[in-house]
Structure formats: structure tokens, C-alpha cells
């Protein structure tokens, strides 16, 4: 009275495994390009949005003394030519023959 009942050992995830085995390279590139596109969009969104909060500097207006102000004013502007380097006197080139 023993009846042989065959149970099917069919895995329901087998079609998904077959799909990924066949298209694993394409899915990898689609996933990678999607992540890169999302990161570019998020970075662009972060850089273009302005903050509603006003920035306040931690330096008070009267904290620069006169000596520092004179040193800042003595600096040249970017449109002025920079002076060439001045080598100290009395030095010789050890590599010269």
C-alpha cells in the first residue's frame, strides 16, 4: 500500500538565478551607472541650493590691529608682476664644474 508520490523539487528562485546568470554583466553596468547618476544629481543639488541661514563670521570687525592692516595693504595685487627670486650672496653651486 505504499504509494510512490513524487514531490517536485522545483526551486521557485531558479528563473531569477538563470536571469542573473545570463545578464549579470548588463545588470552590473546598469546598477553602476545608476549609482553614478544619482550621486551626480545629489552633488549638483547640494551645490546649487542656497542656504536660508545667514553666515556670520566668528571674527569681529575690530579684531585686526594697525600693523596687520599695513602688512595686508603692502601686498601686491594679482595684476602686478611678481618680483623674481633673490638668491642669497656668497653661495656657490656644488654641482657646477
DSSP file (Angstrom, degrees, kcal/mol; ACC not computed):
  #  RESIDUE AA STRUCTURE BP1 BP2  ACC     N-H-->O    O-->H-N    N-H-->O    O-->H-N    TCO  KAPPA ALPHA  PHI   PSI    X-CA   Y-CA   Z-CA
    1    1 A X              0   0    0      0, 0.0     2,-0.8     0, 0.0     0, 0.0   0.000 360.0 360.0 360.0  14.6    0.0    0.0    0.0
    2    2 A X        -     0   0    0      2,-0.0     2,-0.5     1,-0.0     0, 0.0  -0.721 360.0-160.0 -84.3 121.2    2.8    2.2   -0.3
    3    3 A X        -     0   0    0     -2,-0.8     2,-1.0     2,-0.0    -1,-0.0  -0.856  15.5-131.1-102.3 135.9    2.2    4.7   -3.0
    4    4 A X        -     0   0    0     -2,-0.5     2,-0.7     2,-0.0    -2,-0.0  -0.748  26.1-175.7 -88.8 106.2    5.1    6.5   -4.5
    5    5 A X        -     0   0    0     -2,-1.0     2,-0.6     2,-0.0    -2,-0.0  -0.905  14.4-148.4-103.6 118.1    4.3   10.1   -4.5
    6    6 A X        -     0   0    0     -2,-0.7     2,-0.4     2,-0.0    -2,-0.0  -0.755   7.5-153.1 -89.6 122.2    6.9   12.1   -6.3
    7    7 A X        -     0   0    0     -2,-0.6     2,-0.5     2,-0.0    -2,-0.0  -0.765  19.4-122.2 -91.6 137.2    7.4   15.6   -4.9
    8    8 A X        -     0   0    0     -2,-0.4    -1,-0.0     1,-0.1    -2,-0.0  -0.651  14.3-159.2 -81.7 130.7    8.7   18.1   -7.3
    9    9 A X        +     0   0    0     -2,-0.5     2,-0.4     2,-0.1    -1,-0.1  -0.172  36.6 150.8 -97.9  39.1   11.9   19.7   -6.1
   10   10 A X        -     0   0    0      1,-0.0     2,-0.5     2,-0.0    -2,-0.1  -0.602  41.0-139.2 -78.3 125.6   11.4   22.7   -8.3
   11   11 A X    >   -     0   0    0     -2,-0.4     3,-1.2     1,-0.1     4,-0.3  -0.728   1.2-150.7 -85.9 126.2   13.0   25.8   -6.9
   12   12 A X  T 3  S+     0   0    0     -2,-0.5     3,-0.3     1,-0.2     4,-0.2   0.697  95.9  56.2 -71.5 -15.5   10.9   28.9   -7.3
   13   13 A X  T 3> S+     0   0    0      1,-0.2     4,-2.2     2,-0.1    -1,-0.2   0.431  78.9  95.3 -93.0   0.7   14.0   31.1   -7.4
   14   14 A X  H <> S+     0   0    0     -3,-1.2     4,-2.5     1,-0.2     5,-0.2   0.889  80.6  52.2 -62.6 -41.0   15.6   29.2  -10.3
   15   15 A X  H  > S+     0   0    0     -3,-0.3     4,-2.2    -4,-0.3    -1,-0.2   0.875 110.0  50.3 -63.5 -33.5   14.3   31.6  -13.0
   16   16 A X  H  > S+     0   0    0     -4,-0.2     4,-2.4     2,-0.2    -2,-0.2   0.912 111.2  48.4 -68.2 -41.8   15.7   34.6  -11.1
   17   17 A X  H  X S+     0   0    0     -4,-2.2     4,-2.2     1,-0.2    -2,-0.2   0.894 111.2  50.3 -63.7 -39.7   19.1   32.8  -10.8
   18   18 A X  H  X S+     0   0    0     -4,-2.5     4,-1.8     2,-0.2    -2,-0.2   0.904 109.7  51.2 -64.3 -41.2   19.0   32.0  -14.5
   19   19 A X  H  X S+     0   0    0     -4,-2.2     4,-2.7     1,-0.2    -2,-0.2   0.938 113.5  43.5 -61.4 -48.1   18.2   35.6  -15.4
   20   20 A X  H  X S+     0   0    0     -4,-2.4     4,-0.5     1,-0.2    -1,-0.2   0.827 111.5  54.5 -70.3 -30.7   21.1   37.0  -13.3
   21   21 A X  H  < S+     0   0    0     -4,-2.2    -1,-0.2    -5,-0.2     3,-0.2   0.859 115.6  39.9 -67.5 -33.6   23.5   34.3  -14.6
   22   22 A X  H  < S+     0   0    0     -4,-1.8    -2,-0.2    -5,-0.2     3,-0.2   0.876 129.0  27.6 -82.4 -39.3   22.7   35.3  -18.1
   23   23 A X  H  X S+     0   0    0     -4,-2.7     4,-2.5    -5,-0.2     5,-0.2  -0.027  78.6 121.6-115.6  29.8   22.6   39.1  -17.7
   24   24 A X  H  X S+     0   0    0     -4,-0.5     4,-1.9    -3,-0.2    -1,-0.2   0.870  76.9  49.4 -64.3 -36.6   25.0   39.7  -14.8
   25   25 A X  H  > S+     0   0    0     -3,-0.2     4,-2.1     2,-0.2    -1,-0.2   0.909 112.7  46.6 -69.7 -41.5   27.3   42.0  -16.7
   26   26 A X  H  > S+     0   0    0      2,-0.2     4,-2.5     1,-0.2     5,-0.2   0.916 112.7  49.4 -66.7 -43.0   24.5   44.2  -18.0
   27   27 A X  H  X S+     0   0    0     -4,-2.5     4,-2.4     1,-0.2    -1,-0.2   0.874 109.3  53.4 -65.2 -35.2   22.8   44.4  -14.6
   28   28 A X  H  X S+     0   0    0     -4,-1.9     4,-2.6    -5,-0.2    -2,-0.2   0.949 111.9  43.9 -62.6 -48.4   26.2   45.4  -13.0
   29   29 A X  H  X S+     0   0    0     -4,-2.1     4,-2.8     2,-0.2     5,-0.3   0.884 113.5  50.6 -66.1 -38.5   26.7   48.2  -15.5
   30   30 A X  H  X S+     0   0    0     -4,-2.5     4,-2.2     2,-0.2    -1,-0.2   0.919 113.2  46.3 -64.4 -42.5   23.1   49.4  -15.2
   31   31 A X  H  X S+     0   0    0     -4,-2.4     4,-2.2    -5,-0.2    -2,-0.2   0.915 114.3  47.8 -65.3 -42.9   23.5   49.5  -11.4
   32   32 A X  H  X S+     0   0    0     -4,-2.6     4,-2.3     2,-0.2    -2,-0.2   0.931 113.6  45.9 -64.9 -46.7   26.9   51.2  -11.5
   33   33 A X  H  X S+     0   0    0     -4,-2.8     4,-2.5     1,-0.2    -1,-0.2   0.885 111.9  53.0 -65.0 -37.8   25.7   53.9  -14.0
   34   34 A X  H  X S+     0   0    0     -4,-2.2     4,-2.3    -5,-0.3    -1,-0.2   0.906 109.6  48.0 -63.2 -41.9   22.5   54.4  -12.0
   35   35 A X  H  X S+     0   0    0     -4,-2.2     4,-2.3     2,-0.2    -2,-0.2   0.901 112.6  48.9 -65.8 -40.5   24.5   54.9   -8.8
   36   36 A X  H  X S+     0   0    0     -4,-2.3     4,-2.3     2,-0.2    -2,-0.2   0.914 111.4  49.2 -65.5 -41.4   26.9   57.4  -10.5
   37   37 A X  H  X S+     0   0    0     -4,-2.5     4,-2.3     1,-0.2    -2,-0.2   0.909 111.3  50.0 -64.0 -41.4   23.9   59.3  -12.0
   38   38 A X  H  X S+     0   0    0     -4,-2.3     4,-2.4     1,-0.2    -1,-0.2   0.902 110.6  49.4 -64.4 -40.2   22.3   59.5   -8.6
   39   39 A X  H  X S+     0   0    0     -4,-2.3     4,-2.5     2,-0.2     5,-0.2   0.895 110.6  50.1 -67.4 -38.0   25.5   60.8   -6.9
   40   40 A X  H  X S+     0   0    0     -4,-2.3     4,-2.6     2,-0.2     5,-0.2   0.918 111.7  48.6 -64.4 -42.0   25.9   63.4   -9.6
   41   41 A X  H  X S+     0   0    0     -4,-2.3     4,-2.3     2,-0.2    -2,-0.2   0.912 113.1  47.4 -64.6 -42.0   22.3   64.6   -9.2
   42   42 A X  H  X S+     0   0    0     -4,-2.4     4,-2.2     2,-0.2    -2,-0.2   0.901 113.6  47.0 -67.3 -40.8   22.7   64.7   -5.4
   43   43 A X  H  X S+     0   0    0     -4,-2.5     4,-2.3     2,-0.2    -2,-0.2   0.923 113.3  49.0 -66.5 -42.7   26.0   66.6   -5.5
   44   44 A X  H  X S+     0   0    0     -4,-2.6     4,-2.0    -5,-0.2    -2,-0.2   0.903 111.3  50.1 -61.9 -41.0   24.6   69.1   -8.1
   45   45 A X  H  X S+     0   0    0     -4,-2.3     4,-1.7    -5,-0.2    -1,-0.2   0.893 110.7  49.7 -64.4 -39.8   21.6   69.6   -5.9
   46   46 A X  H  < S+     0   0    0     -4,-2.2    -2,-0.2     1,-0.2    -1,-0.2   0.892 113.4  45.7 -66.3 -39.6   23.8   70.2   -2.8
   47   47 A X  H  < S+     0   0    0     -4,-2.3    -2,-0.2     1,-0.2    -1,-0.2   0.806 115.2  45.3 -76.1 -28.6   25.9   72.8   -4.7
   48   48 A X  H  < S+     0   0    0     -4,-2.0     2,-0.3    -5,-0.2    -2,-0.2   0.764  91.5  89.8 -89.2 -25.0   23.0   74.7   -6.3
   49   49 A X     <  -     0   0    0     -4,-1.7     2,-0.3    -5,-0.2    -4,-0.0  -0.556  69.5-143.9 -74.1 131.0   20.8   75.0   -3.3
   50   50 A X        -     0   0    0     -2,-0.3     2,-0.2     1,-0.0    -2,-0.1  -0.700  18.1-115.0 -92.8 148.6   21.4   78.1   -1.2
   51   51 A X        -     0   0    0     -2,-0.3    -1,-0.0     1,-0.1     0, 0.0  -0.572   7.9-145.9 -82.1 143.3   21.1   78.0    2.5
   52   52 A X  S    S+     0   0    0     -2,-0.2     2,-0.3     2,-0.1    -1,-0.1   0.687  76.7  91.6 -78.9 -19.0   18.4   80.1    4.2
   53   53 A X  S    S-     0   0    0      1,-0.1     2,-0.4    -3,-0.0    -2,-0.1  -0.579  79.2-127.1 -79.8 137.8   20.7   80.7    7.1
   54   54 A X        -     0   0    0     -2,-0.3     2,-0.4     1,-0.0    -2,-0.1  -0.674  22.9-124.1 -82.9 136.1   22.8   83.8    7.0
   55   55 A X        -     0   0    0     -2,-0.4     2,-0.5     0, 0.0    -1,-0.0  -0.655  24.6-167.1 -81.5 131.1   26.5   83.2    7.6
   56   56 A X        -     0   0    0     -2,-0.4     2,-0.1     2,-0.0    -2,-0.0  -0.983  18.2-128.9-119.7 129.8   28.0   85.2   10.5
   57   57 A X        -     0   0    0     -2,-0.5     0, 0.0     2,-0.1     0, 0.0  -0.426   4.7-139.7 -76.1 148.2   31.8   85.3   10.8
   58   58 A X  S    S+     0   0    0     -2,-0.1     2,-0.5     2,-0.1    -1,-0.1   0.580  81.7  90.1 -82.0  -9.3   33.4   84.5   14.1
   59   59 A X  S    S-     0   0    0      2,-0.0    -2,-0.1     1,-0.0     2,-0.1  -0.763  76.5-135.6 -89.8 126.4   35.9   87.4   13.6
   60   60 A X    >   -     0   0    0     -2,-0.5     3,-1.3     1,-0.1     4,-0.1  -0.424  20.7-112.9 -78.0 159.8   34.7   90.7   15.0
   61   61 A X  T 3  S+     0   0    0      1,-0.3     3,-0.4     2,-0.1    -1,-0.1   0.788 112.3  46.1 -65.6 -29.9   35.1   93.8   12.9
   62   62 A X  T 3  S+     0   0    0      1,-0.2    -1,-0.3     0, 0.0    -2,-0.0   0.110  81.7  98.4-101.6  22.1   37.6   95.4   15.2
   63   63 A X    <   +     0   0    0     -3,-1.3     2,-0.6     2,-0.1    -1,-0.2   0.528  60.2  87.8 -91.7  -3.2   40.0   92.5   15.8
   64   64 A X  S    S-     0   0    0     -3,-0.4     2,-0.1    -4,-0.1     0, 0.0  -0.837  70.1-145.3 -96.6 125.0   42.6   93.5   13.2
   65   65 A X     >  -     0   0    0     -2,-0.6     4,-1.9     1,-0.1     5,-0.1  -0.312  26.3-102.5 -83.9 172.7   45.3   95.7   14.6
   66   66 A X  H  > S+     0   0    0      1,-0.2     4,-2.3     2,-0.2     5,-0.2   0.859 117.6  55.7 -65.8 -38.1   47.0   98.5   12.6
   67   67 A X  H  > S+     0   0    0      1,-0.2     4,-1.9     2,-0.2    -1,-0.2   0.906 109.9  46.1 -63.8 -41.4   50.3   96.6   12.0
   68   68 A X  H  > S+     0   0    0      2,-0.2     4,-2.1     1,-0.2    -1,-0.2   0.896 110.7  53.2 -67.6 -39.5   48.4   93.7   10.4
   69   69 A X  H  X S+     0   0    0     -4,-1.9     4,-2.1     1,-0.2    -2,-0.2   0.890 108.8  49.7 -62.8 -40.2   46.3   96.1    8.3
   70   70 A X  H  X S+     0   0    0     -4,-2.3     4,-1.3     2,-0.2    -1,-0.2   0.882 109.5  51.3 -67.1 -38.0   49.5   97.8    7.0
   71   71 A X  H  < S+     0   0    0     -4,-1.9     4,-0.4     2,-0.2    -2,-0.2   0.879 110.4  49.4 -66.0 -37.1   51.0   94.4    6.1
   72   72 A X  H >< S+     0   0    0     -4,-2.1     3,-1.0     1,-0.2    -2,-0.2   0.908 110.6  49.6 -67.4 -41.6   47.9   93.4    4.2
   73   73 A X  H 3< S+     0   0    0     -4,-2.1    -1,-0.2     1,-0.2    -2,-0.2   0.748 103.0  61.5 -70.7 -22.8   47.9   96.7    2.3
   74   74 A X  T 3< S+     0   0    0     -4,-1.3    -1,-0.2    -5,-0.1    -2,-0.2   0.596  81.9 103.8 -79.9  -9.5   51.5   96.3    1.3
   75   75 A X  S <  S-     0   0    0     -3,-1.0     2,-0.1    -4,-0.4    -3,-0.0  -0.407  76.3-116.0 -69.7 148.2   50.8   93.1   -0.6
   76   76 A X        -     0   0    0      1,-0.1     2,-0.1    -2,-0.1    -1,-0.1  -0.475  26.2-115.2 -83.6 158.6   50.7   93.4   -4.4
   77   77 A X    >   -     0   0    0     -2,-0.1     3,-1.0     1,-0.1    -1,-0.1  -0.367  29.3-104.4 -85.9 171.0   47.6   92.7   -6.4
   78   78 A X  T 3  S+     0   0    0      1,-0.2     4,-0.1    -2,-0.1    -1,-0.1   0.714 117.6  57.2 -72.5 -19.9   47.2   89.9   -8.9
   79   79 A X  T 3  S+     0   0    0      2,-0.1     2,-0.3     0, 0.0    -1,-0.2   0.573  89.7  87.9 -88.3  -7.2   47.7   92.2  -12.0
   80   80 A X  S <  S-     0   0    0     -3,-1.0     2,-0.1     1,-0.1    -4,-0.0  -0.686  88.8-108.1 -86.5 142.6   51.1   93.4  -10.8
   81   81 A X        -     0   0    0     -2,-0.3     2,-0.3     1,-0.1    -2,-0.1  -0.434  32.3-121.8 -70.1 144.5   54.1   91.4  -11.9
   82   82 A X        -     0   0    0     -2,-0.1    -1,-0.1    -4,-0.1     2,-0.1  -0.641  27.6-110.4 -84.8 142.1   55.8   89.5   -9.1
   83   83 A X        -     0   0    0     -2,-0.3     3,-0.1     1,-0.1    -1,-0.1  -0.405  37.5-105.8 -69.7 149.0   59.4   90.2   -8.4
   84   84 A X        -     0   0    0      1,-0.1     2,-0.1    -2,-0.1    -1,-0.1  -0.229  46.0 -83.3 -68.5 162.9   61.9   87.4   -9.3
   85   85 A X        -     0   0    0      1,-0.1     2,-0.6     0, 0.0    -1,-0.1  -0.443  38.9-140.4 -70.0 140.6   63.5   85.3   -6.6
   86   86 A X        -     0   0    0     -2,-0.1     2,-0.3    -3,-0.1    -1,-0.1  -0.904  13.2-148.7-105.9 117.3   66.5   86.9   -4.9
   87   87 A X        -     0   0    0     -2,-0.6     2,-0.1     1,-0.1     4,-0.0  -0.594  24.7-106.7 -84.0 144.5   69.3   84.4   -4.2
   88   88 A X    >   -     0   0    0     -2,-0.3     3,-0.6     1,-0.1    -1,-0.1  -0.411  38.2-113.7 -69.3 145.9   71.5   85.0   -1.2
   89   89 A X  T 3  S+     0   0    0      1,-0.2     3,-0.1    -2,-0.1    -1,-0.1  -0.349  90.8  37.7 -77.0 158.6   75.0   86.2   -1.9
   90   90 A X  T 3  S+     0   0    0      1,-0.3     2,-0.4    -2,-0.1    -1,-0.2   0.528  83.6 123.5  83.4   5.6   78.2   84.2   -1.2
   91   91 A X    <   -     0   0    0     -3,-0.6     2,-0.3    -4,-0.0    -1,-0.3  -0.786  43.4-158.5-102.1 146.1   76.7   80.8   -2.2
   92   92 A X        -     0   0    0     -2,-0.4     2,-0.7    -3,-0.1     3,-0.0  -0.857  24.8-110.4-119.0 157.4   78.2   78.6   -4.8
   93   93 A X    >   -     0   0    0     -2,-0.3     3,-1.1     1,-0.1    -2,-0.0  -0.772  20.9-160.0 -86.3 115.6   76.6   75.8   -6.9
   94   94 A X  T 3  S+     0   0    0     -2,-0.7    -1,-0.1     1,-0.2     0, 0.0   0.693  90.2  55.3 -71.2 -15.3   78.1   72.5   -5.7
   95   95 A X  T 3  S+     0   0    0     -3,-0.0    -1,-0.2     2,-0.0     2,-0.2   0.529  84.3 102.0 -94.4  -7.3   77.0   70.8   -9.0
   96   96 A X    <         0   0    0     -3,-1.1    -4,-0.0     1,-0.1     0, 0.0  -0.529 360.0 360.0 -76.8 144.1   78.8   73.3  -11.3
   97   97 A X              0   0    0     -2,-0.2    -1,-0.1     0, 0.0    -3,-0.0   0.454 360.0 360.0 -93.2 360.0   82.1   72.1  -12.8
